[in-house]
């Protein structure tokens, strides 16, 4: 695992997002670090790959977001 601050922030964000989705019964099977950006030379922040999901998961995610307060 990298010690780069950007990588640590990406891993923390990944963990936070996965936990929030799980709390709402939503699993994105492909949710992970975007490996090309993780392996890069840190010119840009490490990205998260949200990945693919089935229509039921997409609808559950949309419903959860629609219930959340607007910013």
Secondary structure as UniProt FT lines:
FT   HELIX           5..23
FT   TURN            24..25
FT   TURN            29..30
FT   STRAND          32..33
FT   HELIX           35..38
FT   STRAND          48..49
FT   HELIX           55..67
//
